[in-house]
Amino acid sequence: MDSWLIALASFIPMLLLLVVVHELGHFWSAKAFGVKVLEFGVGYPPRAFGIYTGRTETLLAPTTVCLNGSLGAIQPGQVVRVLSGETADGELVARYVELRNAGQREGLLGSLARLAGFGGESRRDEVVERPNSRRLADVESDEYLRHEGRIREVHPDRIVLADMIYSVNWLPLGGFVRLSGENNPAAPRSLARRGLGQRAVVLAAGSVMNAIFPIVAFAIMFMIPHTELVGGTVEITQVAPGSPAETAGLQAGDRVVQIGDAPLGSPQDLPQEVRLSAGSEMVWVIERDGQQQVAQVTPRVDPPAGQGAVGIGFTVVDQQEERRVEPPWTAARMGVTRTWDTLELMGREIRGWFGGGRSPELSGPIGIAQITGEVTRQGGFQGWVLVAILLSINLAILNILPIPMLDGGRLLFVFIEWIRGGKRVPSEKEGLVHLIGFVALLALVIAISANDILRLIRGISPLGG
């Protein structure tokens, strides 16, 4: 039970962090291009609570219809739903307004925000009389912007709405940014109205943010005071029979002093250099009986269990601890380097799958939560950050692939539109493709999760321990 509490307590915040990072990419890029952002949601509905923000002026015309009351009943602080068109000058004009009644809850934070004066004057909710049963949902039109918000100001010819919602939802397994007209160019201030380049940027921005996150995370880790092991020498303690180390002539008692053209900066660099060079020849300079010798070592891509890529055991001698803090410019450079090295390792692993190596171990949310808990328990906060970095890189790559429903799948339709000279794929056909992709992904997640549960019942660690 304790292990699962650690797993949940470490995995859910990590997932929410990475989701927020991803969605911020869509959010910032959409706002930069003038696309109307309707909601920034953490988790998936149903909504737990939401806070209204922003200032959107919406004109009131003589033809504006209030579906369940009168326009004169609109007051600051009231929540309304609006169906707005657009004038030739690009101003929003309300066509239909629906007043929310007192029986609808707005959530604790929303109430506190309203009572604090956020989004309008605080007031006591009043029951709105409905002269008829018609609601905004009954009005069908693709040419209007559907938005809701809290009234900030009321003027004779317009209202000012806080109509962007920051919401927290009950299912903490993802997040979303809801934009106006994602597939409907007729809607005012819609994403679909923007050019191909801008739409591509908005769709790709989430993956870009997930790709930037590791650089920032590594840089922060380098800037925080931390202890590093410095100095010391790698001394080989054993050589596995038939291993690349034995083939290269390495022996127990040899000391590794140089890899390639550069001295070995730290003993911790040796495993990293070996992983990065798997399948390629390395030049090791070793010291034996006071004399330096050169050995050509080719690490294995898929080594036997327990031997490692080279097939040596080693210890570190004459090592000391040092507390370090890197300046921001150095930390940023090191963050880029460490992120690139991580990508290199992942690329070699993937190439190994197709080259006859071990098949990939797939994990769903349950398996990832278990991995996160184990690494966090063993490595503390630093281990937690490293898992977050790896997961962020995986999310960046996965989301940019041309898989229906994901960002890459939507980018594929933008590319097809470009190939067709600006002719769009009908939205209903694109929607059907994404629906099929969603069902397929859901089925895959269920299958992988079933395997995770079976592995959990058998007591098998996803880390192989």
Backbone hydrogen bonds, N-H to C=O, Kabsch-Sander energy under -0.5 kcal/mol:
donor,donor_aa,acceptor,acceptor_aa,energy
5,L,1,M,-2.1
6,I,2,D,-2.3
7,A,3,S,-2.3
8,L,4,W,-2.7
9,A,5,L,-2.6
10,S,6,I,-1.6
11,F,7,A,-2.8
12,I,8,L,-1.9
14,M,10,S,-1.1
15,L,11,F,-3.0
16,L,12,I,-2.6
17,L,13,P,-2.3
18,L,14,M,-2.5
19,V,15,L,-2.4
20,V,16,L,-2.6
21,V,17,L,-2.4
22,H,18,L,-2.3
23,E,19,V,-3.0
24,L,20,V,-2.2
25,G,21,V,-1.0
25,G,22,H,-0.8
26,H,22,H,-1.1
27,F,23,E,-2.8
28,W,24,L,-3.0
29,S,25,G,-1.9
30,A,26,H,-2.4
31,K,27,F,-2.3
32,A,28,W,-2.1
33,F,29,S,-1.4
34,G,31,K,-1.3
35,V,30,A,-2.6
36,K,189,R,-2.6
37,V,35,V,-0.5
38,L,36,K,-0.6
38,L,178,R,-2.9
39,E,178,R,-1.5
40,F,165,I,-3.0
41,G,39,E,-0.6
41,G,176,F,-3.0
42,V,167,S,-2.4
43,G,41,G,-0.5
43,G,174,G,-2.8
44,Y,171,L,-2.6
48,A,168,V,-2.6
49,F,168,V,-1.8
50,G,106,E,-0.8
51,I,166,Y,-2.4
53,T,164,M,-2.5
56,T,161,L,-2.7
57,E,55,R,-0.5
58,T,159,I,-2.8
59,L,92,L,-2.9
60,L,157,D,-3.2
61,A,59,L,-0.6
61,A,94,A,-0.6
64,T,61,A,-2.0
65,V,95,R,-2.5
67,L,65,V,-0.7
67,L,97,V,-2.7
69,G,66,C,-0.7
73,A,70,S,-1.9
74,I,71,L,-1.4
77,G,119,G,-0.6
77,G,151,I,-3.1
78,Q,75,Q,-1.9
80,V,149,G,-2.7
81,R,98,E,-2.8
82,V,147,H,-3.5
83,L,96,Y,-2.7
84,S,82,V,-0.6
84,S,145,L,-2.6
85,G,93,V,-2.9
87,T,91,E,-2.9
90,G,87,T,-1.8
92,L,57,E,-0.5
93,V,85,G,-1.8
94,A,59,L,-3.0
95,R,83,L,-3.1
96,Y,83,L,-1.6
97,V,65,V,-2.6
98,E,81,R,-3.1
100,R,79,V,-2.1
104,Q,101,N,-1.4
111,S,107,G,-2.3
112,L,108,L,-2.6
113,A,109,L,-2.7
114,R,110,G,-2.3
115,L,111,S,-2.8
116,A,112,L,-1.7
117,G,114,R,-1.7
118,F,113,A,-2.8
120,G,117,G,-1.3
129,E,127,V,-0.6
138,D,135,R,-1.5
139,V,136,L,-1.5
140,E,138,D,-0.7
141,S,139,V,-0.6
145,L,84,S,-3.3
146,R,144,Y,-0.6
147,H,82,V,-2.4
147,H,145,L,-0.7
149,G,80,V,-2.3
150,R,162,A,-1.8
151,I,78,Q,-3.1
152,R,160,V,-3.5
153,E,160,V,-1.3
155,H,158,R,-2.8
158,R,155,H,-0.6
159,I,58,T,-2.5
160,V,153,E,-2.5
161,L,56,T,-2.8
161,L,159,I,-0.5
162,A,150,R,-2.6
163,D,161,L,-1.0
164,M,53,T,-2.3
165,I,38,L,-2.0
165,I,163,D,-0.5
166,Y,51,I,-2.7
166,Y,164,M,-0.5
167,S,40,F,-2.3
167,S,165,I,-0.7
168,V,49,F,-2.7
169,N,42,V,-2.9
170,W,46,P,-2.9
171,L,44,Y,-2.1
173,L,171,L,-1.8
176,F,41,G,-2.3
178,R,39,E,-2.7
179,L,177,V,-0.6
180,S,36,K,-2.4
182,E,179,L,-0.6
187,A,184,N,-1.3
190,S,187,A,-1.1
191,L,180,S,-2.5
192,A,181,G,-2.2
193,R,190,S,-0.6
194,R,191,L,-1.6
199,R,195,G,-2.4
200,A,196,L,-2.4
201,V,197,G,-2.2
202,V,198,Q,-2.4
203,L,199,R,-2.4
204,A,200,A,-2.2
205,A,201,V,-1.6
208,V,204,A,-2.0
209,M,205,A,-2.2
210,N,206,G,-2.0
211,A,207,S,-1.9
212,I,208,V,-1.9
213,F,209,M,-2.1
215,I,211,A,-0.6
216,V,212,I,-2.0
217,A,213,F,-3.1
218,F,214,P,-2.9
219,A,215,I,-2.3
220,I,216,V,-2.6
221,M,217,A,-2.2
222,F,218,F,-2.0
223,M,219,A,-1.7
224,I,220,I,-1.8
226,H,324,R,-2.1
228,E,322,E,-3.1
230,V,228,E,-0.6
230,V,320,Q,-3.1
232,G,318,D,-0.9
233,T,317,V,-2.2
234,V,256,V,-0.8
235,E,233,T,-0.6
235,E,315,T,-3.1
236,I,234,V,-0.5
236,I,254,D,-2.9
237,T,313,G,-3.0
238,Q,313,G,-1.5
240,A,311,G,-2.9
243,S,240,A,-1.7
245,A,310,V,-2.0
247,T,243,S,-2.3
248,A,244,P,-1.9
249,G,246,E,-1.3
250,L,245,A,-2.5
253,G,236,I,-3.5
254,D,251,Q,-1.9
255,R,287,E,-1.9
256,V,234,V,-2.3
257,V,255,R,-0.6
257,V,285,V,-2.6
258,Q,285,V,-1.5
259,I,262,A,-1.9
260,G,283,V,-3.7
262,A,259,I,-1.4
264,L,257,V,-1.4
265,G,263,P,-0.8
269,D,266,S,-2.2
270,L,267,P,-1.2
272,Q,268,Q,-0.8
273,E,269,D,-2.8
274,V,270,L,-2.4
275,R,271,P,-2.4
276,L,272,Q,-2.2
277,S,273,E,-1.2
278,A,275,R,-1.1
279,G,299,P,-2.7
280,S,277,S,-2.7
282,M,297,V,-3.4
284,W,282,M,-0.6
284,W,295,A,-3.1
285,V,258,Q,-2.9
286,I,284,W,-0.6
286,I,293,Q,-2.7
287,E,255,R,-2.8
288,R,286,I,-0.5
288,R,291,Q,-3.3
291,Q,288,R,-1.8
293,Q,286,I,-2.8
295,A,284,W,-2.7
297,V,282,M,-2.7
297,V,295,A,-0.7
300,R,309,A,-2.7
307,Q,304,P,-1.8
308,G,304,P,-0.8
311,G,307,Q,-0.7
313,G,238,Q,-2.1
315,T,235,E,-2.5
317,V,233,T,-2.4
317,V,315,T,-0.5
320,Q,230,V,-2.5
322,E,228,E,-2.3
324,R,226,H,-3.3
324,R,322,E,-0.5
326,E,222,F,-2.2
331,A,327,P,-3.0
332,A,328,P,-2.6
333,R,329,W,-1.7
334,M,330,T,-2.6
335,G,331,A,-2.3
336,V,332,A,-2.1
337,T,333,R,-2.2
338,R,334,M,-2.9
339,T,335,G,-2.2
340,W,336,V,-2.5
341,D,337,T,-2.5
342,T,338,R,-2.0
343,L,339,T,-2.2
344,E,340,W,-2.4
345,L,341,D,-2.3
346,M,342,T,-2.3
347,G,343,L,-2.7
348,R,344,E,-2.4
349,E,345,L,-2.1
350,I,346,M,-2.4
351,R,347,G,-2.5
352,G,348,R,-1.9
353,W,349,E,-1.3
354,F,350,I,-1.3
355,G,351,R,-1.0
356,G,353,W,-0.8
357,G,352,G,-2.9
362,L,360,P,-0.8
368,I,364,G,-2.8
369,A,365,P,-2.2
370,Q,366,I,-2.1
371,I,367,G,-2.5
372,T,368,I,-2.8
373,G,369,A,-2.4
374,E,370,Q,-2.3
375,V,371,I,-2.8
376,T,372,T,-2.5
377,R,373,G,-2.3
378,Q,374,E,-1.9
379,G,375,V,-3.6
380,G,376,T,-2.0
382,Q,379,G,-0.6
383,G,379,G,-1.3
384,W,380,G,-2.1
385,V,381,F,-2.5
386,L,382,Q,-2.2
387,V,383,G,-2.1
388,A,384,W,-2.2
389,I,385,V,-2.4
390,L,386,L,-2.3
391,L,387,V,-2.7
392,S,388,A,-2.3
393,I,389,I,-2.2
394,N,390,L,-2.2
395,L,391,L,-2.4
396,A,392,S,-2.4
397,I,393,I,-2.3
398,L,394,N,-2.9
399,N,395,L,-2.6
400,I,396,A,-1.0
401,L,397,I,-0.8
401,L,398,L,-0.8
403,I,401,L,-2.9
406,L,403,I,-1.5
408,G,399,N,-2.7
409,G,403,I,-1.0
410,R,406,L,-1.8
411,L,407,D,-2.5
412,L,408,G,-1.8
413,F,409,G,-1.1
414,V,410,R,-1.5
415,F,411,L,-2.4
416,I,412,L,-2.5
417,E,413,F,-2.1
418,W,414,V,-1.9
419,I,415,F,-2.6
420,R,416,I,-2.0
421,G,418,W,-1.6
422,G,417,E,-3.0
423,K,417,E,-0.5
423,K,420,R,-0.6
424,R,422,G,-0.6
429,K,426,P,-0.7
430,E,426,P,-2.3
431,G,427,S,-2.8
432,L,428,E,-1.6
433,V,429,K,-2.0
434,H,430,E,-2.3
435,L,431,G,-2.2
436,I,432,L,-2.4
437,G,433,V,-2.4
438,F,434,H,-2.5
439,V,435,L,-2.3
440,A,436,I,-2.4
441,L,437,G,-2.8
442,L,438,F,-2.6
443,A,439,V,-2.3
444,L,440,A,-2.2
445,V,441,L,-2.7
446,I,442,L,-2.3
447,A,443,A,-2.3
448,I,444,L,-2.7
449,S,445,V,-2.6
450,A,446,I,-2.2
451,N,447,A,-1.7
452,D,448,I,-2.2
453,I,449,S,-2.5
454,L,450,A,-2.3
455,R,451,N,-2.5
456,L,452,D,-2.2
457,I,453,I,-2.6
458,R,454,L,-1.9
459,G,456,L,-1.0
460,I,455,R,-2.6
464,G,461,S,-1.9
